[in-house]
């Protein structure tokens, strides 16, 4: 019973287990609800989904299982499944360069409408149809220099038919693979317990010796509790070439967030300059000065950069080299300021280690960091954590 | 016995279903949602409507799972032995029951609220797995096993400050309280202020939702803030016309202190009004 439904959920990436399915069946047997699809929807969601971020996946799976997906306007004509990144397209530099733009925006929109009219099925890969991972100008997660991006911003107006078709929890959906145990275990090496704070624990050895010194008269001794005293400052590269590694970075980030009590994170693009930011949507308005970071977080913080360090050498070495704004001082200066303040630092690079020697910029960063760059693999992570502790 | 909206508390149908399913199947119910959407109130209202005892276990960053079970007060036992008290021979005199123990021993199936579980250490939920699953635990000092007479109704709230472990989530039902839409909100207000003028309410709700729409507000006002604000509006006898005027002019609404909780947000609203006036 409901096996098919269960499998649809798993297909949509919900990690439901047998326990939950049995719970749902038990609830049905107890007649918590009566033949009512909407109530069943709520009940199934209650039992099977454990995080509001998964509500959207559940809505999609539910819609697929119970069909009746009637979608109305043009953007809604494209089901999200077409647009989810089945596999992020891995293109070589030459292929990227070989793709030429198709011309003006009007031209693009015209073609988009024509193709949408022609196209009836889900499509991934290839270079004409709308879908994901392809090289057509339409769709997402693919490469085309002048592409129209569909399916990532959720800007299309969607008219609702049923509750699950409203998909009100779309914003909360993140594809981050949470609770990745192996990453957490690697991060766990970065633990140094220290006794800080108020004395609340009975210190037994000290109490015994103090009591015997008093000739058996009880003299209680207290000590503070043990806490993980490690503090971490995480700088994450976002955008551009880092898009290929979003998945790995999300995993690392969610694991780090769960593991460290003192974790502060900031984003930068390609190389660190005078400002970093905390919200990618508001990166222009709400930048934090790197000086403020240095002054706020003491040098006992461990500094971890995550980035592919793949950029033009100018972006590191020269004033005004940044691709986004005019920087008065070169990125190298800002990196050095950070490294001077935070002696314990490491750079995690999602690029495979074998490719590093091909990029001049990686070499420059390696020198700045005194060879403390490690690949973003479990082994690399272990090495980085060890380096941070030495 | 089904849980429904009461005179003081409005529940959406899906929340009512969630609570009833959790009560029937004897599973802990994990509740998440924006601050101020009535997560803690839910447990209180549930206890009242079922006529059961409510046991609240508020979680802090220093709370340990053991605190919920029992605590062994070794220090006062040592003291008593020094003073030659007779109590000292029975170790159970120094065992203090925690909230879970009280819930297990209660005669009538009680409601146990574990409030803000995300405030505790990462390992805290894992330490409670066995106890919540079997509804039993072991007292090492006396060697007795405490088994629940009946499984208490467990409501757990979280504000999403930390991720909860999978194994823990598997044992719970989960419901996310959405921010109520305008209709539900009007119902909630009607429950709290039965005599509020319809006109004042509709203008107030308009202002309130406009405020929530502002993109870069640090702390979005929620239901409890709205209720506080309405209370002030009524107390100060502010008429719908005054409120409407200030809405048209833009800028800070009367009694804004109830809605905006930090000075950056106040400055933001002022700035927006200033820009609107210049246009």
Interface residues (C-beta under 8 A of the other chain):
Chain A: X15 X17 X19 X20 X23 X26 X27 X30 X32 X33 X39 X42 X43 X46 X47 X49 X50 X51 X52 X55 X168 X169 X178 X179 X200 X202 X217 X218 X220 X225 X254 X257 X258 X259 X282 X285 X286
Chain B: X13 X14 X17 X18 X20 X21 X22 X24 X25 X27 X30 X32 X62 X74 X75 X78 X79 X82 X122 X162 X163 X165 X166 X169 X170 X172 X173 X174 X175 X176 X178 X216
